[in-house]
Amino acid sequence: MLIDRVSPSNRTRAMGLVWPDALRIRGSVIRIAFPAVFLLTGYGVGIAFLIRKYEYLALQVAILTPVAVVLSLLLVFRTNSAYDRFWEGRKIWQDLKVNSRNMIRNTWCGVVEKSIEDSVQKRQALKNVAAFMISIKHYIRGEDGLDYADYDGLLSPEFRMQVLARRSAHNYGSINGAHNSPNRGQSSSELRIQQQQSNEGWERTVEVPFPSLLLYEIQKFVEYLMDNGVVHGQLYVNMLSTVNAMGTLLGGCERIISTPIPMAYHIHLHHSLYLYLLVLPWALGSMGLAKTIILQFIISFMMIGIDAISREIQNPFGYDANDLDLDAFCEAMLVELNYALNHHAPKALEVVENTLTNNMDRGKNSSDGTDAASCT
């Protein structure tokens, strides 16, 4: 399933048994949170022993109540921000799937094949649409290059050569040079780097993202259709709008990847969280050793776990159990492509298919004749 990977009964099957979700390890944040939880619990045990000897060091629990409320608001805001990114990524990939599906269907049904060249261009365009989704998956995961098995059979050899030939380096003026921004609050090493950039120019390797190159190829095909009169005007407009929508969705993925949680908020949240958990045992110590251990463990696990959840879901494009199943989206698109390539298109001319068949038969007959002559 693409969407709901959790059973409606909140149970999962493992090792031949049905386990409730409360006992699941995979997909949880236990491995991430437990090291800090155990350390804080051990620290709480030490504070509890100290307070048993020096009772006047204990704090009133009521003092921490306002702090707990403020910290809860910070954690809620952090979790909501992370889930917004996760949900936006989910919507983007669903829209990407829908637009790619529409592009394949419109191409398959609406493009008239007047020649063998039209037929070849049409089939390669269908493959490029599927390759576009796959390329986004690799691009947002930081996986460069074309040496991936899921590209096999989709990219033409000519396009592969074009991609390799387009990679080049350019020199530009410094964007972050000392003459563009004030130097306040910067270290001497940063200033030295900026001076070198402003004097020598900032050399960087400029590569158009691979999904954008595929969009160029797809739109080039759409223009080919219009120039050769193999598609009517309204369908051309619809296909062009779909290409633009696919580009917008690519930008949406880039926005999620390139927009981190503000560092100041991230640091302040962790300062507040761990300061609260470090002060908490001083208020719990007067309750006794057993209660201190239990409450410190539970409260630490809950709060650190919430923070760990937000870190897990803020980037939904990885390989973790909580990330989106991008491979399933791509597999669904390959199923769509396979249907289109293995069924007769409504506007595929019989002349074209007969020509292709005759050429194959003619080549087969000529090879049979050659074999017979050699035998004679």
C-alpha positions, 0 to 999 in steps of 0.5 A: 500500500502507498498510504496506510502502512499501519493496520486499522487495528493498530497491530503489526505482524512480526516473527509469526505473531501479531504485536500491538503498535505500542510494542513496536521498535521499527519506526519508533524513536526508541533507539534515538531517545534512549541514550539521553533518557538513560543518562538523565535517569542516572543523573536523576538517581544521583540527585535523589540520593543527594537530596535524601542527605541534604533535604534543604536542596529540594525544590518545589514541584510547582516552580517547574509548572510554568516552565513545563507549559512554555517548553510544551509550547516550544515542542508543539511548534517544533513538531507541527513545523516538522509535520507540515514539511512531511505533509507538504512532501506527501502532497507534492509527490501525489501531485507529481504522480497525478501530473506524470500520469496525465502526461503519459495518458495525454501523450499516449491517447492524443498524439497522432503518429504520422511517421516512424519518427513520431512513433519513436519520439512518442515512446521516448517521451513516455519513458522520459516522464517516468524517468523524471519522477525517478530522477527527482527521487535520486536528486532530493536524496543527494544521489548524483549520476546516472548509474542507477538500475531504475534508469535502465531502459528509460534514458536514450543513449544520446541523452546520456551523452548530452548530460555528460557533455554539459557538465562544466565549470564557470567563474562568477563574481563573489556572491558572499564577498566582503563588498556585498555584506558587512563584516561584523561578527565574522571570524578572521578566516571567514574574512580571508575567504571573502577577500580571496573570493572578491579578488580572484572570483568564486569558482563553482561547478554549475550543473543544471539538476538532472530532473530539469534536464529531463523537463527540457527534453519533455518540453522539447517533445511537446514543441515537436508535436506542435511544430509537426502538427501531430497534436491539436492546439488545446491538447498542446496547451494542456500538455505545456501546463502539465510540464510547468506544473511538474517543474513547480513540484520539483521546486517544491521538493527543493524548497523542503530540502533547502529550508532547514529549521532556523538554527536559533530556534533549534538551539534554544529548544534544546537548551530549554529542554535539557535545562528543564530535564536537568532541574527536574530531579531537584523537584522530584527527589523529595518524593523518594528514590523509586518515584524519582527514577520512574518519573524522570524516566517517563518525562525524559522519554516523552519530551526527548521522544517528541523532539526526536520525532520532529527530527525524523519527519522534517525530511520525508525523502530519505530511507527511514521507516518514517519517510515517504515510500518514494520507490512505491510512487516510482513503481506505480509510474512504471506500471503506468508506463508499461501499460502505455508501451504495451498497448495499441495507442488510439492514434497510432497509424497502422501504416507505421506499425506495418512498416515496422513489422515489414522491416523486421520480417524483411530482415528476418527473411534476408538472414534466412536466405543467407543461411540457406545459401551458405548451407548450399 
